[in-house]
Amino acid sequence: MSFVDTLRQWDDGVTCADKQDFSEALRILLAIPEPNSKICFNIGCLHLLNQNLDDAEKAFDCSIRKDEHLAVAFFQRGITFYKKMRYEESIGDFQRAFKTLRGNNLIDYKALGLRYILYACEVLHNMALAEAQLGNWEKAEQNLRKALDYKTEAKLSVIEKAQQAVLKEKLFKLVEFPSKMMFKPNKHYVAELEKKDYLGKAKVVASVNPQDDFSGFAPLQPQVEDGPLSPREPEVLRALEGEPHTVLFEFVPETCDELAVKPGNMVFVLQKGADNWAYVIFNGRTGLVPYNYLERQEISLALKQKKVLVLGIQTQQSVVLIINASLIIWFPFKSKVPDSLYIVKVHFTFTFAVSIPRESSYEVLIRKISKKVKLPSDNISLSLDSSGQRAIDANTDMETVWSQVRAGRITLWCNEKKVRKWWRLALHSYQSANPEDLNFKEGDEITVLARINQDWLEGRCNGSTGIFPASFVK
């Protein structure tokens, strides 16, 4: 099967899983003749959902065999062994998962297509539970003490509850991977699979036949003698729909139902749900946007009560409405920052904005920016100026930083540190043989994201991500 066919079938399987049709998803993925490590992992998760533990074990075996550095696969196979009451093997897999974390507190798999974070403290938590099942209470307590060194604020209560249970020599709850989550194929490759119709469909824009479907203009009217001196009033092109709102913060969609918007955009809210999501229209496209990212704008109700021709022209600072080709209304955007937030504009290789609670600590700030630029927080540096002289780090007095805020906004500069253990230098140029490969030239610096197997690495270079031979770099 070609790479394109595999990609299409992989995407079809994941789409079925998203729709909760797990049996069809499993059928589609099992039909792929040479599945990669991520597809095998997905198959194992689906078997685990169906409580087919033997089949799940075989699928995770295949995933690990194809990528011996995939920590989450060891974690899932360890859970499978635990459910089969093979506790020694379960401990072995949890140990391998912890080793693959290489001393890090967590691994975020979002860049590889899986919306899941594997925490070191949770791996040690499950290791302690397996030891407890064997009656090794002392080893269980040691693993939980070690888990405290890798804990995060969100996971602290889980570890503390487990420690209390161990002191009473009682078992505690297993931390499980949400098996409904799947590795998804690269969205850019999937987009290329869609057929593009560059010609589109023909539409009647004007016709002497009033029964014709048309869009854009009223139909042509037959000329008659002694007709009225003034032309007939044109029909409505587009009526003002929905409630106008200004976008306060940038929103990057994560599903096909969501809509990308940026600060200053004008959207019209067609429907607001109880879950705080709004269904909006923007530039002729519709989709979902968080309602707390929006601020309502007031436009005269007279415009809504009349059927008028409306054309919206949007700029960064204002919206111009041209009504019936004669009346022009201009109004500026209101972009007031909520009292509880700061808007931080960040210059990186691209410019973006994030919102954070006022007077936040350095850890909150760096974590938010790290997530946005998709780099570990240790690999980026912040400063108050483009030269980097006014650096911001864990020792900085944040009151000094926040004193630079004006009207709820502040601008920072972000740079990527060249941490040598994550960087490799290209010994030779490499031209990709398929869409998954990474292009680079001799002398380029490459950020290593993961080791695929003994011969291949996954990395990022010149803004692109892909796989490449390990022998081409040092």
Phi, psi and omega in degrees: 000136181289165179299319181297316180295320177298316181298316181295317181291322177299314180295321178298318180296316180294321178299318177297319179296321178298331179271010179069014176267077190286328179294319179291322178299317179295319179299316182294315183291324179292339181281352178284119188293323181232075183291144176278183185299320183291321179294319177300321177299315179300318179299317178299319179297320180293320175296322180294324176298324181273005181062025174271079190293323180295315179293324177297317179300316180296320180294317179290328173303315180295317180299316181290323180297326180276338178211096185285359179252010181274093186301321184294334176290319174299319180298316180291321179292326175298320177295320178298314178299321180298316181292337176271005179062029174258075193290326179297317179292326177298315178300318179300318180289322177296323177295320178294321178298317180294320179296322181291339176291344174053042175083359178279153178290333185198165169233123176262115185270010184300320181295339180261007174100010180235119181277074182207143176244122177267119182262137179299321182295329179286325176298314180293325176302312180291326177298318179296321180296318179296321176297320179297324178297331178272359180084008179272071187293327180294316178294324178298317179294322178297317180295323180288324175296321177293325180298329179296332179289340183247010186290158167241165183304320184291334185258359186299316184296325180296316181293318181296319178297320179295320179297318179297322179293318181296321179300331178264006183054047175242150178284161180226178189281138176288137172275116184252150173284135177290097191294351177283348178279142184229150166292126180255147178293160180304123186295332179290322177292320180296321180299327180288344180285337183289136177288135181254128177258096184285338181272327181075189180256142180290139177232141176278116180261344177200139182205150176281349179267112182298341182278350180293145170286140180211164175213142175103317182219159172290153179296154177297142181256132178300144179276130180232152179288151180056034178285173180296148180291325180262143181293156178297145181298129182295150179284170186289131173276307180206122177275150179293117183246148173073179179262126181288135179222148173264139177279127181268323185229153177292138176234122179257118184292148176244353175226166182289345180276347184266162187236132179281127177221160181231159180306134180098342177296148175254122179238160177244119182280116180272328181201138177245126181270167179290343181272014177072018173255140180247137175267115189235166172239135181212123180052040177081358180249148179242153178175183183262139178220140176301130185293332180285359173271358189242155173229130185289142175246145181263126174234140185310133180296340180300327180293326182282331184283338180258146173276103185234157176278120185235129174234121181262129174241120187249134174239183181292328186254346188204170173237135177246126176252124178256116188247122180052033175058018181225310183274130180241126177243129177239133173216142181282158175286144169260115182236047180294134179277132178305148184298336184270358188232157164249144171259118182253113175271129187238126173266114177235213171293343170223164181256136180212173179227142176231155176250137178223155177300145181299148179058033180292159176283168177299322182298319179294317181296310184292327179293319181293317180289321179301318179295324182289319183271357177059046175225150175300146182299331178289345184261005180231154177234150181240152175207163180271355179218165184290338182282342181084004182292323182263070186289151176240125178216190185296339181267358183286140173284108187292340175298325177296320180294310185290344176292345179276356182291134176232125180055036177080009184231150177211148180246132178234162175244138183236135178228149179271128176283145177267085179278113193298331182290342178259352185254148176227151179254130183288123177279329182222159173287147179226122178257125187297142177264341178209169187299340181279346185280162182252128176273138172200166180245161179303130180095348178293148175265133186238129175274118181278122180265323182194159173261121181286308174203197184297330187254347187231145176238159171247133184206182181231137180209133178053037176084358180248153179237140179181187181253157183202159180292134180296333182288349182273356183228164175230000000 
